[in-house]
Amino acid sequence: MSSSPKVWFITGSSSGFGRSMVELLLKKGDKVAATLRKPDALSDLASTYPSSQLILLKLDVTQSSEVSSAFVKAHETFGRIDVVFNNAGQNVLGEVESLPEDEARRLFDVNFWGAANVTKEAVRVFRELNSPAGGRLLQVSSRLGIVGGPASGYYSASKFALEGLSESLVRELDPAWNIKVTIVEPGPFRTKIVNENIHVTPQLPAYADPKSPSSIFRSFITSGAVDGDADKATATIEKLVHLDNPPLRLPLHKRTVASAREKAQSILADVQAYESWSNDLYFD
């Protein structure tokens, strides 16, 4: 991708990775369509940068019509969209048994269906509106999109779903469209979604032992003792758009790297141990 100023479309821009990315790109001279549910959250940036470089768009990613309108406005303003940072998300802390179904469904509405809405529109714009065609789609998943974790079952499932969607999409895209997709998998970084926006559900008595995996993870997340620097993470993520052949996955944080390695080794060990069970399952 050219090193000239790029046009970014960012969801979940009000805080965390989204806000950090917006600030980084504006300082670099790129152009940004920052989308968020409450645009006033970025009023300080809007008063600092001209509308020729930054526009704020009200967006609820769960509403497909709003997603389409936001892309149209961004494309009309800047003439193209080079990168989509598909970042909007929510987190809920709670065991599989603890989390009410309506809360789990709302989580999926944002983390999966909302992200899917943005994904589909990004591909359409990259293919049909950009000239020349092409673009970069950065899908923000999580370490918990690689491995399930205690007190995170539904959050993890929503990220697993996004990863599966993204893998399938990559296999569907025509190389001639010049669309590159990377799944970004952050570990524990100090962002507002961790420190303030995470919703903690009451714990069932069966899991309340302080030594249980769920209790330990709850304490870790709610303690604020998260060591990842979100600004350093976004600076690393931004490097992806300068690669001719970016990776399908980018694990970020030492815990994510360790989890990815352990998951790969675990799958391989199971395959090697039980592959013979698949030897005689076919019609004679």
PyMOL commands that set and color helices and strands:
alter all, ss='L'
color gray80, all
select helices_A, chain A and resi 16-28+39-46+64-78+101-129+143-145+153-172+175-177+192-195+205-207+213-223+230-242+254-278
alter helices_A, ss='H'
color red, helices_A
select strands_A, chain A and resi 7-10+31-36+54-58+83-86+92-93+135-140+179-186+199-200+249-252
alter strands_A, ss='S'
color yellow, strands_A
deselect
rebuild
show_as cartoon
